[in-house]
Amino acid sequence: MTATQNLVDFAKRQGVSRFVHISSPSVCFAFRDQLGLTEDMALPDPVNHYARTKREAERIVLGQPAVHPVVLRPRGIYGAGDRALLPRLIKVAKSRPLPLFRGGRAAIDLTHVDDVVDAVMAAFAAPKQAENQIFNISGGAVLPVRRIADEACARAGLEARWRPMPLLPTMLAAGLMEAVALRLPGRPEPPVTRYGLGLFAYAQSLDLSRAKRVLGWEPKIAFEEGLDCTFAGGVMP
């Protein structure tokens, strides 16, 4: 939170006309299906430290109207140069079967990095009405997680394997791994987290109507086109 506070303080001293803060829909995540989430929904308890710090950063930024803040929550950013989302998925798929929970009902809306950049530029250019508001940003298409994994793995020359698994026992095991990791020197990232499993278990999507109405923004990059750009740009599995 220190970095966010320092950035806001610096912006205020410089008299900036618009401060655009990149947050995350992880602040809204809960272990249940949640479709069409709006920016005004009551936030659940933070699912992890990342969600907690993102929520606190939003509070800091929106608490400084002098910097004319706009907050964006882009979901699942991927694209050329991706070193996190798709590479992690492919790395896991290479080593073991992916978990198939609840008959494969999990779904999510990802966001190509070009759409995120467009949203940032729209936030800078938006009218004063956009200030002190939060905007959901995504690709607009709710995609089955199984399809995302299958298509990403296929582009990497790999066939994804799936294993039906019971959700509750797997979640309990992940919770135990998290507890152990917290007690180890350096607090390493556990092999599996409850949040990561939740993305494979539940349907999640964002309502984009506020961004379309106030920012004049809407996504342009379809998932297949986004994958083409991502792998052409050298995604690292």
C-alpha positions in Angstrom: 0.0 0.0 0.0 3.0 2.3 0.5 3.7 2.4 -3.2 0.0 3.3 -4.1 0.0 6.0 -1.4 3.3 7.4 -2.7 2.0 7.5 -6.2 -1.2 9.3 -5.3 0.7 11.8 -3.1 3.1 12.5 -6.0 0.3 12.9 -8.5 -1.4 15.4 -6.1 1.8 17.4 -5.8 2.1 17.5 -9.6 -1.5 18.6 -10.0 -2.4 15.8 -12.4 -5.7 16.1 -14.3 -6.6 12.3 -14.2 -5.1 9.4 -12.2 -6.0 6.0 -13.7 -5.5 3.1 -11.3 -5.4 -0.5 -12.4 -7.2 -2.7 -9.9 -8.5 -6.3 -10.3 -11.8 -8.2 -10.2 -10.2 -10.4 -7.6 -11.7 -8.0 -5.1 -15.1 -9.4 -6.1 -14.1 -13.1 -6.1 -16.1 -15.5 -4.0 -16.3 -19.3 -4.1 -19.6 -19.4 -6.0 -20.9 -18.7 -9.5 -21.1 -15.0 -10.1 -22.3 -13.8 -13.5 -22.7 -10.2 -14.6 -21.0 -8.6 -11.6 -21.5 -4.9 -11.4 -19.0 -2.4 -9.9 -21.5 -1.5 -7.1 -21.9 -5.0 -5.7 -21.1 -5.5 -2.0 -17.6 -6.9 -1.9 -17.1 -10.3 -0.2 -14.3 -11.0 2.3 -11.0 -10.9 0.4 -10.1 -14.3 -0.9 -6.4 -13.8 -0.5 -3.8 -11.1 0.3 -3.7 -10.0 -3.3 -7.4 -9.2 -3.3 -7.1 -7.5 0.1 -4.3 -5.2 -1.1 -6.1 -4.4 -4.3 -9.2 -3.4 -2.3 -7.1 -1.2 0.0 -5.4 0.4 -3.0 -8.8 1.3 -4.5 -9.8 2.9 -1.2 -6.6 5.0 -1.2 -7.0 6.2 -4.8 -10.7 6.9 -4.5 -10.1 8.7 -1.2 -8.1 11.4 -3.1 -10.5 13.3 -5.3 -7.8 16.0 -6.0 -6.1 13.6 -8.4 -9.4 13.0 -10.3 -9.2 9.2 -10.0 -10.6 6.5 -12.3 -10.3 2.9 -11.3 -10.3 0.0 -13.8 -10.7 -3.7 -13.0 -9.5 -5.7 -16.0 -10.0 -9.4 -15.8 -7.4 -12.0 -16.7 -5.0 -10.0 -18.9 -3.2 -11.9 -21.7 -1.4 -11.1 -24.9 2.0 -11.0 -26.6 4.7 -11.2 -24.0 2.4 -12.8 -21.4 4.6 -14.4 -18.7 1.8 -15.2 -16.2 -1.7 -16.3 -17.2 -1.3 -18.6 -20.2 2.3 -19.7 -19.5 1.3 -20.9 -16.0 -1.6 -22.8 -17.4 0.5 -24.5 -20.1 3.2 -25.3 -17.6 0.7 -27.1 -15.3 -0.9 -28.9 -18.2 2.5 -30.3 -19.3 3.1 -31.8 -15.9 -0.3 -33.2 -14.9 -4.0 -33.4 -15.8 -6.0 -30.3 -15.1 -8.8 -30.5 -12.5 -12.4 -30.8 -13.9 -14.8 -29.7 -11.2 -18.6 -29.6 -11.3 -18.8 -31.2 -14.7 -16.8 -28.4 -16.3 -19.2 -25.6 -15.5 -16.4 -23.1 -14.8 -16.3 -20.1 -17.1 -14.7 -16.7 -17.2 -14.2 -13.5 -19.3 -10.5 -12.8 -20.1 -9.1 -9.5 -21.5 -6.6 -9.0 -24.3 -3.9 -6.5 -23.4 -4.8 -4.3 -26.4 -8.3 -3.9 -25.0 -6.8 -3.0 -21.6 -4.7 -0.3 -23.2 -7.7 1.1 -25.1 -9.6 1.2 -21.8 -6.8 3.1 -20.1 -6.8 5.7 -23.0 -10.6 5.9 -22.8 -10.3 6.6 -19.0 -7.8 9.4 -19.6 -10.1 11.0 -22.2 -13.4 10.4 -20.4 -15.6 13.3 -19.2 -15.6 14.4 -15.6 -18.5 12.0 -14.9 -16.0 9.1 -14.9 -14.0 10.5 -12.0 -14.3 8.7 -8.6 -15.8 5.7 -10.4 -14.8 2.0 -10.8 -15.1 0.3 -14.2 -15.2 -3.4 -15.1 -13.0 -4.3 -18.1 -13.0 -7.6 -19.9 -13.2 -9.2 -23.4 -17.0 -9.4 -23.0 -17.3 -13.1 -23.8 -17.8 -15.6 -21.0 -15.7 -18.6 -22.1 -15.7 -22.1 -20.6 -12.4 -22.5 -18.7 -12.0 -25.9 -20.4 -12.1 -24.3 -23.8 -9.6 -21.6 -22.8 -7.2 -24.3 -21.6 -7.7 -26.6 -24.5 -7.2 -23.9 -27.1 -4.2 -22.4 -25.4 -2.5 -25.8 -25.0 -3.3 -26.7 -28.7 -1.5 -23.5 -29.7 1.5 -24.7 -27.7 1.5 -28.1 -29.3 0.1 -29.8 -26.3 -3.1 -31.8 -25.6 -4.7 -30.8 -22.3 -5.6 -33.7 -20.1 -8.5 -33.4 -17.6 -9.3 -35.3 -14.5 -12.7 -35.1 -12.8 -12.2 -34.3 -9.1 -14.4 -33.7 -6.1 -14.3 -30.0 -5.2 -14.6 -29.9 -1.4 -11.8 -32.3 -0.6 -9.5 -30.7 -3.1 -10.2 -27.2 -1.7 -9.5 -28.6 1.8 -6.1 -29.9 0.6 -5.3 -26.6 -1.0 -6.1 -24.8 2.2 -3.7 -27.0 4.1 -1.0 -26.3 1.5 -1.5 -22.6 2.0 -1.3 -22.9 5.7 1.9 -24.8 5.5 3.5 -22.4 3.0 2.7 -19.5 5.4 4.9 -21.2 8.1 7.9 -22.0 5.8 10.9 -19.6 5.6 10.2 -17.0 2.9 6.6 -18.0 2.7 6.9 -19.7 -0.8 3.9 -19.8 -3.1 2.0 -23.1 -2.5 1.7 -25.6 -5.4 -2.0 -25.1 -5.4 -4.2 -22.4 -3.9 -7.9 -22.3 -3.2 -8.3 -19.2 -5.4 -6.6 -21.0 -8.3 -8.9 -24.0 -7.9 -11.9 -21.6 -7.7 -11.1 -20.3 -11.2 -11.5 -23.9 -12.4 -14.7 -24.5 -10.4 -17.0 -21.5 -10.8 -18.5 -19.2 -13.5 -17.4 -15.6 -13.3 -18.2 -12.6 -15.5 -18.3 -8.8 -15.4 -21.0 -6.4 -16.4 -19.4 -3.9 -18.8 -22.4 -1.5 -19.3 -20.9 1.3 -17.1 -17.6 1.3 -19.2 -19.6 1.4 -22.4 -21.9 4.2 -21.2 -19.4 6.5 -19.4 -16.0 5.7 -21.0 -17.4 5.0 -24.5 -15.3 1.8 -24.4 -16.0 -1.7 -25.4 -13.8 -4.7 -26.2 -12.6 -5.3 -29.7 -10.4 -8.4 -29.5 -12.1 -11.8 -29.8 -10.5 -14.7 -27.9 -9.3 -16.5 -31.0 -7.7 -13.4 -32.4 -6.2 -12.7 -29.0 -4.6 -16.2 -28.9 -3.2 -15.7 -32.4 -1.5 -12.4 -31.3 -0.3 -14.0 -28.0 1.4 -17.0 -29.5 2.7 -15.0 -32.4 4.3 -12.7 -29.8 6.2 -15.6 -28.2 4.2 -16.6 -25.1 6.5 -18.7 -22.9 4.9 -22.0 -21.7 
